[in-house]
Amino acid sequence: MAGDWKPRLAENVSGLDESTLRWVGQLGLEWVALTVTENIDIGRKGYWSRGDIENVQDRCSAFGLRLACLRLPARWLDGPRLDNDERDRAIENICTSLVSAGEGGVAVVEWPWSAEARWGKDISSTEVLDRLAHFGDGVMETAERAGIKMSLRPNDVQRIGVSGPARVFVSLAQIERYFSTIPSPANGFTMSHRTIPGMEADTIEAIRRIGAAGRIHHAEFNSAAILPPRGSLGEYPNSLAVMRAYKESGYVLAIVSDHAESFPTDLRENKIGCSYAHGYIRGLVQAVNA
Amino acid sequence: MTRTRRSLLAGAAAIAAVSFAACHTRTGKHRLKLGKGLRDLSDQTLDFYQSLGIRHVVMPTRYSVRVSRRGLVPRTDTGPASDAPRQPWNRDELSRIKSRIESKGLNPAMVHLGRMNLVTLGRPGADREVDAAKANIRLIGELGIPVLEYNFTPLRGSEGYSRTTGPSGIGLRDYDEARTRNLPPLPNVGEHTREQMWERLESFLREVIPVAEQSGVRLALHPNDPPVPVYRGAAQPVRSIADQIRLIETVDSPANGITLDTGVTTEMGEDAAEAIRYFGSRDRINHVHFRNVRVDIPYYKYLEVRHDAGDCNMLACMQAFSDVGYRYLLIPDHTPAFTGDTVGAEMSWAFAIGYLQSLKDAAEA
């Protein structure tokens, strides 16, 4: 209905094969978020050109879809993360990619920061934060000019066996401190509300507050909380309240399913579990608009 | 004074409010039973629906463990192959099916009676089919299954359906009565007037409803689907809200109820949520099919679509079911065909069930 809240209901996809894009469209989604992007760089230049982005958009539009979000290849961040000789050239290439993405009509670029296994044990969190600040200083202004919202993927606090000083984004306070350090409106993050209880924060309050500040640039809607087999409903906030918080915060960017259940007969890309999740998400959006 | 269908439905909201207060609280214990129809009893099927959170199912009357694909367009109804009366179910077979379902943590909550050709066509031997129906009602009562659904048509307007393609190539079913308008009666079916059909239906109800009451079973008549007046010379007796009202007033008993099909109700050009409040507040909805359509010409031309994508406001329907305290099964029906889906169409059913579960959670919040 006119006037309804319409976030960009989307799905994270790792490729642009026909069966995946057709499935996304048949679910009634209009947007995709591409998570594996190194291969869209035609010629392995180390950055995305305008033509690269247009190729992706054309591929999506052939299925009635639009590109909501691109994730930077993790390898492109190795220079800034490891602070090696490639750092400044990597930042320059990323800036070129952001300009191309903006010209190609992409609104959000997601960037993964963690690389724990490769950092080694000796690095301090201060050093990691310095590297982050350098990266942010290098790209946020370009992103802002290009009309791109950068979305940081926080560390997954629920992953077992990963710890150490390099994990600097395991609390909301740490993430928000980074927004203060680099206050550009291009600087935001991916809200995965599965991770918020692990940060010992109130999920609903966090979505309302950070969303209203315009710092949520991509949203992964936790399916573990909506499908009975994963259980533990008590651990998670009420899904309807979560969706209502997104609406109230004025969030209008992409919402993708996250950690959907996989069934014994499931298809590639977990299509059955994700289909359930998207049915559920669709109903929630309808409910908060009622 | 003439009662119109509209005037009847207009008072439904007030009655629904009374009913709500009497049997149900928003925070309370009553929960809608989202279920699923079963076509087979394989581990794959039963485990899949159980893991989707389904706990109540429609019980098939044939024991099969073969997962089969359901066609998007129904098979052409060619009428009865013989004049042999339908036989009652075998108790051992039904018990075995029930045990199999229960072993997977699922609760058989409804059974479909199956076709009664002699009854609907008014042929010799109809009394034996009525006796079989009575025996079946008693049997499911003894097995503790609360609802028996049935259809009442001499011939279903199946030739009006066709497969079409929707956005991104999704397979959809459309219906256009113009495809069948000039088709002649089938020799093995013949012509049947509306008056004849109602005479047979009323006679059937007067025979079986007392048995249902004694057996603790509720009957649910599915409206004629498609809801056209006549198909190949065979009148469709229960194809409108007025017909459904006539049905429940013919024998005034909670055992004499309807299947509220949100799709068919919308195909009639009606507001399904309003119909739910009317029939639900009178405790005459005994089974629910949840599906959605886009209607071009009410009764005659429409497109069956994904549950979230049609003219029927599914959330309003779910809220209405919750408000009237509906206690029986509610199943998704007729999903579109997703490209590359499994034989059991698990992708499309997963979407439908996720969507309905979400609406249910919202309505009960």
Interface residues (C-beta under 8 A of the other chain):
Chain A: S19 L21 R22 W23 V24 G25 Q26 L27 G28 F63 G64 I226 L227 P228 P229 N238 S239 L240 E261 F263 P264 T265 L267 K271 I272 G273 S275 Y276 A277 H278 G279 Y280 I281 R282 G283 L284 Q286 A287 A290
Chain B: Q44 D47 F48 S51 L52 G53 G166 P167 S168 G169 I170 R306 H307 D308 A309 M314 L315 A316 P336 F338 T339 G340 D341 T342 G344 E346 M347 S348 A350 F351 A352 I353 G354 Y355 L356 Q357 S358 L359 D361 A362 A365
